[in-house]
Amino acid sequence: MRRLVATALTVTALASCAPAAPPPPPKADRYPIAGQLLGVQLDIGQVVLKHGEVVGYMGAMTMPFPVEDRASIRERRPGDLVTATLVVEPTRYYLEGVQKVGTAPLPAAATARPVAEGVHILGPGDPVPATALTDHTGQPIRLTDWSGSAGVVTFIYTRCPLPDFCPLMDQRFAEIQTIAAGDAALRGRVRLLSVSFDPDMDTSAVLAAHAARVGAGPGWRFATAPAGTVDRFAAEFGVNVIREADTTITHNLRTAVIGPDGRVVAAYSGNDWTAGTLVDDLRRALATAPASR
């Protein structure tokens, strides 16, 4: 009996020392995609693709796409017609198997200068513009109304299906909202604003439904304005919005922290920031400011 017990203990010890099984790969959906390259950035492994409908996932639009295998785009040029596979994981997306199938003249919109090229892009210390927007309740809103509170503004549109673009901005804002609600130094003193640059689709009613879907509380508002107004407003924060005749939209990501004095505290490009980073910015901005009345 003692021998059996010793043997069992030895087996258990060996089992406990065995390396843990590697985590399963993230779930990925794959979709055929085809379109025309409007831009190629080999250094960062990214292309801008004007594509047709991706059946079962999203409609036709123009968007930047990361490419995992940079060698597949080494010989690609703007104007190339390509096919590829769009891989969508829970927190990222990318193209694989990019293949040239032809070439065609670039559309006129692809050579248009982005709005932000002719606009002063706001940086730390700059006062925010008093641009009038309309929020998801139909009420007017201006960043200059935030005096005494700190805030964060980002730019999205509700049709955006790519997980690490607009949906990720919503997720990060929801995290900031939760942290602020549980922090006495921030509670009631933080404003969040998500601005849509797709006013034809994102009416107040659409934005209200979207706000409810993502759990936006009273301190988080969604807003928009006529295309010309919202494009220039976005451009002042470094967002390039390129519209094409078929309603597709190309854009980048920018998020800014606004202090209680109505000036930019910090601005972040892309999605390489966390809710914790921005909460730290908000805490610093509010540290010496009086509580809003």
C-alpha positions as CSV (number, residue, x, y, z in Angstrom):
1,M,0.0,0.0,0.0
2,R,2.8,2.4,0.9
3,R,4.4,1.7,-2.5
4,L,1.1,2.5,-4.3
5,V,0.7,5.8,-2.4
6,A,4.3,6.8,-3.1
7,T,3.8,6.0,-6.8
8,A,0.7,8.1,-6.9
9,L,2.4,11.1,-5.2
10,T,5.3,10.8,-7.7
11,V,2.9,10.9,-10.6
12,T,1.0,13.9,-9.1
13,A,4.3,15.8,-8.6
14,L,5.4,15.1,-12.2
15,A,2.0,16.2,-13.5
16,S,2.2,19.5,-11.5
17,C,5.6,20.2,-13.0
18,A,4.5,19.8,-16.6
19,P,4.4,23.0,-18.6
20,A,0.9,24.6,-18.9
21,A,-0.8,24.1,-22.2
22,P,-0.4,27.1,-24.5
23,P,-3.6,29.3,-24.7
24,P,-5.7,28.6,-27.7
25,P,-5.2,31.0,-30.6
26,P,-7.8,33.9,-30.7
27,K,-10.9,33.2,-32.6
28,A,-10.6,34.6,-36.1
29,D,-13.2,35.1,-38.8
30,R,-11.9,35.3,-42.4
31,Y,-13.6,37.1,-45.3
32,P,-12.6,37.4,-49.0
33,I,-12.0,41.1,-49.8
34,A,-11.2,42.9,-53.1
35,G,-10.5,46.4,-54.1
36,Q,-8.0,49.1,-55.1
37,L,-5.0,50.2,-53.2
38,L,-5.0,54.0,-52.6
39,G,-1.9,54.0,-50.4
40,V,0.9,51.6,-49.4
41,Q,3.1,52.1,-46.2
42,L,5.6,49.3,-46.3
43,D,7.5,50.6,-43.2
44,I,4.6,50.1,-40.9
45,G,2.9,47.3,-42.9
46,Q,-0.3,49.1,-43.8
47,V,-2.4,49.8,-46.9
48,V,-5.3,52.0,-47.6
49,L,-7.8,49.9,-49.5
50,K,-11.0,51.1,-51.3
51,H,-12.9,47.8,-51.3
52,G,-16.3,46.5,-52.3
53,E,-18.8,44.8,-49.9
54,V,-17.3,42.2,-47.6
55,V,-20.2,39.7,-47.7
56,G,-21.3,38.9,-44.2
57,Y,-19.3,41.6,-42.5
58,M,-19.4,45.1,-43.8
59,G,-20.3,47.3,-46.7
60,A,-18.1,49.0,-49.3
61,M,-15.8,51.6,-47.9
62,T,-12.2,52.9,-47.8
63,M,-10.1,52.1,-44.7
64,P,-6.5,51.5,-43.6
65,F,-5.7,47.8,-43.1
66,P,-2.6,46.4,-41.4
67,V,-0.8,43.6,-43.4
68,E,0.8,40.8,-41.4
69,D,3.1,39.7,-44.2
70,R,4.9,42.9,-45.4
71,A,6.6,41.0,-48.2
72,S,3.2,40.6,-49.9
73,I,3.0,44.4,-50.4
74,R,6.6,45.1,-51.2
75,E,5.8,45.4,-54.9
76,R,2.3,46.8,-54.5
77,R,1.6,50.4,-55.6
78,P,-1.3,52.8,-55.4
79,G,-3.7,52.0,-58.2
80,D,-3.2,48.2,-58.0
81,L,-6.3,46.1,-57.9
82,V,-5.9,43.4,-55.3
83,T,-7.6,40.5,-53.6
84,A,-6.9,39.4,-50.0
85,T,-8.4,37.7,-47.0
86,L,-9.6,40.0,-44.2
87,V,-8.9,38.4,-40.8
88,V,-10.9,39.7,-37.9
89,E,-10.0,38.7,-34.3
90,P,-11.7,40.0,-31.2
91,T,-9.3,43.0,-30.8
92,R,-7.6,43.4,-34.1
93,Y,-7.9,42.9,-37.9
94,Y,-5.5,42.5,-40.7
95,L,-5.1,41.4,-44.3
96,E,-3.3,38.3,-45.5
97,G,-2.5,36.9,-48.9
98,V,-2.6,40.3,-50.7
99,Q,-2.4,39.5,-54.5
100,K,-2.4,41.9,-57.4
101,V,-5.0,41.1,-60.1
102,G,-4.8,44.3,-62.2
103,T,-4.4,48.1,-62.1
104,A,-6.7,51.1,-62.7
105,P,-6.5,54.9,-62.5
106,L,-6.8,56.3,-59.0
107,P,-10.1,58.0,-58.2
108,A,-9.9,61.8,-57.9
109,A,-10.7,61.7,-54.2
110,A,-7.6,59.5,-53.6
111,T,-5.4,62.4,-54.6
112,A,-7.3,65.1,-52.7
113,R,-5.4,66.8,-49.9
114,P,-6.7,65.9,-46.5
115,V,-8.5,68.7,-44.7
116,A,-6.0,68.7,-41.8
117,E,-3.1,69.7,-44.1
118,G,-4.5,73.3,-44.3
119,V,-5.5,73.6,-40.6
120,H,-3.5,74.3,-37.4
121,I,-3.5,71.1,-35.5
122,L,-4.1,71.6,-31.8
123,G,-1.4,70.7,-29.4
124,P,-0.8,70.9,-25.6
125,G,-1.6,74.4,-24.4
126,D,-3.8,75.4,-27.3
127,P,-7.4,76.5,-26.5
128,V,-10.2,74.3,-27.9
129,P,-12.4,75.7,-30.6
130,A,-15.9,76.9,-29.9
131,T,-17.4,74.9,-32.8
132,A,-21.1,74.3,-32.3
133,L,-22.1,70.6,-32.5
134,T,-25.4,68.8,-31.8
135,D,-25.5,66.0,-29.3
136,H,-27.4,62.7,-29.3
137,T,-30.3,64.3,-27.4
138,G,-30.6,67.1,-30.0
139,Q,-29.0,69.7,-27.7
140,P,-26.2,72.1,-28.8
141,I,-22.7,71.4,-27.3
142,R,-19.4,73.2,-27.4
143,L,-16.1,72.1,-25.9
144,T,-15.8,75.6,-24.5
145,D,-18.8,74.7,-22.3
146,W,-16.6,72.4,-20.2
147,S,-15.1,75.1,-18.1
148,G,-14.2,73.7,-14.6
149,S,-14.3,70.1,-15.8
150,A,-11.7,68.0,-17.6
151,G,-12.7,66.0,-20.7
152,V,-11.7,63.7,-23.5
153,V,-12.8,64.0,-27.1
154,T,-12.4,61.4,-29.8
155,F,-13.8,60.8,-33.3
156,I,-15.8,57.9,-34.5
157,Y,-18.7,56.8,-36.7
158,T,-21.3,54.2,-35.8
159,R,-21.0,52.2,-39.1
160,C,-17.3,51.5,-38.4
161,P,-17.0,47.7,-38.1
162,L,-13.2,47.3,-37.5
163,P,-12.6,46.2,-33.9
164,D,-9.5,48.3,-33.2
165,F,-10.9,51.5,-34.7
166,C,-14.2,53.2,-33.6
167,P,-15.5,50.2,-31.6
168,L,-12.3,50.3,-29.5
169,M,-12.7,54.0,-28.9
170,D,-16.1,53.2,-27.5
171,Q,-14.7,50.5,-25.3
172,R,-11.9,52.7,-23.9
173,F,-14.4,55.5,-23.2
174,A,-16.6,53.1,-21.3
175,E,-13.6,52.1,-19.2
176,I,-12.8,55.8,-18.5
177,Q,-16.4,56.3,-17.5
178,T,-16.3,53.4,-15.1
179,I,-13.0,54.5,-13.5
180,A,-14.2,58.1,-13.1
181,A,-17.5,57.0,-11.5
182,G,-15.6,55.1,-8.8
183,D,-13.0,57.9,-8.0
184,A,-14.1,60.7,-5.7
185,A,-11.5,63.0,-7.3
186,L,-13.0,62.5,-10.7
187,R,-16.7,61.8,-10.1
188,G,-18.8,64.4,-11.7
189,R,-15.8,66.3,-13.1
190,V,-15.1,64.4,-16.3
191,R,-16.8,64.9,-19.6
192,L,-16.5,62.5,-22.6
193,L,-17.4,63.4,-26.1
194,S,-17.4,61.1,-29.1
195,V,-17.8,63.1,-32.4
196,S,-19.1,61.4,-35.5
197,F,-17.9,62.6,-38.9
198,D,-20.7,60.7,-40.6
199,P,-23.6,63.2,-40.1
200,D,-25.7,61.8,-43.0
201,M,-26.0,58.5,-41.2
202,D,-25.4,59.4,-37.6
203,T,-28.4,61.6,-36.8
204,S,-29.3,62.4,-33.2
205,A,-31.6,59.4,-33.1
206,V,-28.9,57.0,-34.4
207,L,-26.4,58.4,-32.0
208,A,-28.9,58.1,-29.1
209,A,-29.4,54.4,-29.9
210,H,-25.6,53.9,-30.1
211,A,-25.0,55.7,-26.8
212,A,-27.5,53.4,-25.1
213,R,-25.9,50.4,-26.7
214,V,-22.4,51.2,-25.4
215,G,-23.7,52.2,-22.0
216,A,-23.0,55.9,-22.1
217,G,-24.0,57.8,-18.9
218,P,-24.8,61.4,-18.4
219,G,-21.2,62.5,-18.7
220,W,-20.6,60.9,-22.1
221,R,-22.2,62.5,-25.1
222,F,-22.1,61.7,-28.8
223,A,-22.4,64.6,-31.3
224,T,-22.0,65.6,-34.9
225,A,-22.4,68.6,-37.2
226,P,-22.8,69.2,-41.0
227,A,-20.0,67.5,-42.9
228,G,-18.0,70.7,-43.7
229,T,-18.2,71.8,-40.0
230,V,-17.3,68.5,-38.5
231,D,-14.5,67.8,-41.0
232,R,-12.8,71.1,-40.1
233,F,-13.4,70.5,-36.3
234,A,-11.9,67.0,-36.6
235,A,-9.0,68.4,-38.6
236,E,-8.1,70.8,-35.8
237,F,-7.5,67.7,-33.7
238,G,-5.4,66.0,-36.4
239,V,-8.1,63.8,-37.9
240,N,-8.1,63.5,-41.6
241,V,-11.5,62.7,-43.1
242,I,-11.6,61.9,-46.8
243,R,-15.0,61.5,-48.3
244,E,-15.7,59.8,-51.6
245,A,-18.7,60.1,-54.0
246,D,-19.9,56.6,-53.0
247,T,-20.2,57.6,-49.3
248,T,-17.1,55.7,-48.2
249,I,-15.0,57.4,-45.5
250,T,-11.2,57.2,-44.8
251,H,-10.0,58.5,-41.5
252,N,-7.3,58.1,-38.8
253,L,-7.7,58.1,-35.0
254,R,-6.9,61.0,-32.7
255,T,-8.0,61.5,-29.0
256,A,-7.4,64.6,-27.0
257,V,-7.6,65.4,-23.2
258,I,-9.0,68.8,-22.4
259,G,-8.2,70.6,-19.1
260,P,-10.6,72.6,-17.0
261,D,-9.1,75.8,-18.5
262,G,-10.4,74.8,-21.9
263,R,-6.9,74.0,-23.3
264,V,-5.5,70.8,-24.7
265,V,-3.6,68.7,-22.1
266,A,-2.5,65.8,-24.4
267,A,-3.3,64.3,-27.7
268,Y,-2.9,60.7,-28.8
269,S,-2.7,59.3,-32.3
270,G,-4.1,55.9,-33.2
271,N,-5.2,53.4,-30.6
272,D,-1.9,53.0,-28.7
273,W,-3.2,54.4,-25.4
274,T,-5.1,53.0,-22.5
275,A,-8.0,54.2,-20.3
276,G,-5.5,54.3,-17.4
277,T,-3.2,56.7,-19.3
278,L,-6.0,59.1,-20.0
279,V,-7.3,58.9,-16.5
280,D,-3.9,59.9,-15.2
281,D,-4.0,62.9,-17.6
282,L,-7.4,63.8,-16.2
283,R,-6.3,63.5,-12.6
284,R,-3.3,65.8,-13.2
285,A,-5.5,68.3,-15.1
286,L,-7.9,68.4,-12.2
287,A,-5.4,68.3,-9.4
288,T,-5.2,72.1,-9.0
289,A,-8.6,73.1,-10.5
290,P,-11.6,73.9,-8.3
291,A,-14.5,71.5,-8.5
292,S,-17.1,72.4,-11.1
293,R,-20.2,74.0,-9.7
